[in-house]
Structure formats: C-alpha cells, structure tokens
Amino acid sequence: MMYNGIDFDTYFKNYPDENGYFGKYGGCYIEEKLKKAMQEITDAYFTICKSSKFIGDLRRIRKEFQGRPTPISHLERLSNSLGNVQLYVKREDLNHSGAHKLNHCMGEALLAKYMGKKKVIAETGAGQHGVALATAAAYFGLECDIYMGSVDIKKQAPNVARMKILGANVVEVTHGLATLKEAVDAAFEAYSKEYKDCIYCIGSVLGPHPFPLMVRDFQSVVGIEAREQFLEMTGELPDAVVACVGGGSNAMGMFSGFVNDPVDIYGVEPLGRGTTLGDHAASLKYGTEGVMHGFNSIMLKDENGEPAPVYSVASGLDYPSSGPEHAFLHDLGRVKYDVVDDEETIDAFFTLSKMEGIIPAIESSHAVAYAMKLAKQMGRGSILINLSGRGDKDMDYIIEKYGIR
C-alpha cells in the first residue's frame, strides 16, 4: 500500500535507515564515549536477530514463559451499550507480568546475555517496564537496577514491591518533577558510567538508535498476533485500531501489524487536566521538533526550548516526547493522534471493569476511552483496542483519588 509517497510493503526494510532515522526523526544524539557502546549494541542486535537459535529461544520463551499468544476478547456488553460498533481488545494484560513490556524486556535481556553483560539498567514510570525487566533479569540471572521517580514510587507501590521481590534494586530519583523524564535522565547517567558491564534496556520505542528499531521489532509480535486472530475471529480486518501513546511501545507493536492495511489507526495521548502546558503530556498534539534523551522527535518545550514539565494521571504516559517513528507516522498522516483527558480515562477504567470484568491499566484506559467515543461517531463497524496492561498496579491510587464509581 502506498501512502503519501511511502510504500508500506517495504516500510520495515527502509525505516529506520542505517543511521536510525525515520525521515528527519530518530538518530543517535549522545556523548562520544557512549556512541561506541551503542554501536556495539547495534552490531550485536543485527547479528542475533538473524540467528535461528536466538529466534527459536525467543519463541520458546514467549510460549512457555510469557503465555503467548495473548487472546483477543470481544467486548459484547460494552459494544451493545454504545450502539452498533463492535469493540475488541488485544489482551496484553494477560501477558506474564501484566503488560506488553515483557515482550521487549525478554528480548533485550537475551541480547545482554549474548553480549556477555552482567547487568541491565532501566527507567520506569508506571512500573510495568521495571517489573518486566526485573522479571527478565531474574529469568536470565542478571543484576538489575531500576530508576524510578519518587512521585511514581508512591503512586505505583504494588509494582515497586514486585520489582524488589524479583531481586531488582529500585533507585529513587528525587530531582526535578521526580517522574518519568527524570528517571530516564538518571538511568542514562548511570549507564554512562557502567556501559562496559551492562546494557541500558530502554522501556519504549525511543532513545538513541538502535532502541526505537529494536523495541518495535520485539513488540511487533502484538500486531502480528492480533491481525491473524482478528481475521480468524471475524473473517475481516478491523475498521479501526486504537492504542495509547506515551513513548509508544505498545502502540508501535500493535500498529506494525496494520500499517499496510486499509485500516484507520489512532494513537491516543494524555490530555490530563487540560491544554495548558504542564497539565498534559500530549507531545504529538501540541509539541514541536526537538532533541532529548538521544533522539530527535516531537516534544513539548518550555519557554527556553527545554523539555517542558508534563502531567498525566497515568505514570507510564507522562513523558514530554514520543518515539521518533510516531513522529514520522504523525507527519505522514498514516496514524491519527488524538487526546482524551483524565476524567474520560477514569470513566473508561470503571466502565470496562464493571461491564466486562477486565480492570485495565490507567494507560490502557486512555485507548478504551477514545474507542468508546469513536464507536459513537462511527455508527457501525469494528474497533480493535490494544489493552496494553492490567490495572492491579493502579487500584490503590484510583480508590484514594477517585473512590469507587
């Protein structure tokens, strides 16, 4: 399929290019001493990803340890309450450890073992990436340091406990807003001192090349499974695919299965409390081009051109930029990026829980909220939502802040 001059039949062979660019976005903007480390990771990945042993090991792990493939569920009661459009969810909440994050963490940890590294380092916001990497580190016998903002540590106490039980060292980050951006800053700083013995396992499709490529590749299992499953269930493709977008790993995993199909694709960003800078984290909707954390993308900036303070009720989405491939697809118009606010998100959280018996992560609730609105607009057809994680981690916070609705 051709779209705005891009041949999506060969899209994944051409993007990113050899320097890690999706058009003008991406690249590797890091200090000189880390470029050699990134090249080492790039060379190792491009070697191992073609290895039948690596591919076989990863497939076995996904089946026997992660519980893949995850199913698709038809949301019949919710669909009927909204009209004639049928809603479906890809159940990444049923992936081991409770979210899509383990898909790339097992791949990154397997790569670390292949490279002879002894430790993995990462940042986390909602805690799901931290839990997933702690799980992978325990599985492969690696040391694990997880950097997490103090604000998120308080909001996501269950996931902090899980990380510690799994043997990870949770490092509290207290500077700045003490949320996801600051956790990334701290993790990069630690990695710059330890890169010879460890690998930084970035938690989304962002950061310097090769991470946007690598994480997308590991997450593409979501879209590949979902496309095949939906065709088997219904005999046709969905009319629309919806996923939440912070950094964007769950979304790129899902979207990669459908970008070459005549399917409408929607990425949902957090509008938070409103459109004022500092009250949301909708970088693709309101941001401009800029470089941070080693890559060029679309980001929210303050008056000095620095990354702006951001907010979202979902700790996993409060990041002032988005993955470079999302910026590219945004500019192409292949994916429509839109927003929902906190109130719509929390309403969707309770609606899905009570009508379908599925408690979603707050991050995933953004996608559910948007799909509910979209269903009313469409009138007929089908929508496939990536339910990127389960809401166990969020229940205490939700009850404390919003009560039971």
Secondary structure, DSSP 8 states (H G I E B T S, - for coil): -EETTEETTSHHHHSS-TTSEETTEE-----HHHHHHHHHHHHHHHHHTT-HHHHHHHHHHIIIII--S--EEE-HHHHHHH-S-EEEEEEGGGSTTSBTTHHHHHHHHHHHHHTT--EEEEEESSSHHHHHHHHHHHHHT-EEEEEEEHHHHHHTHHHHHHHHHTT-EEEEE-STT-SHHHHHHHHHHHHHHHTTTEEE--SSS-SSTTHHHHHHHHHHHHHHHHHHHHHHHHSS--SEEEEE-SS-HHHHHHHTTTTTSS-EEEEEEEEET-SSTTS---HHHH-EEEEETTEEEEE-B-TTSSB-----SSGGG--SB--HHHHHHHHHTSSEEEEEEHHHHHHHHHHHHHHHS--B-HHHHHHHHHHHHHHHHH-SSEEEEEE-BBSGGGHHHHHHHH---
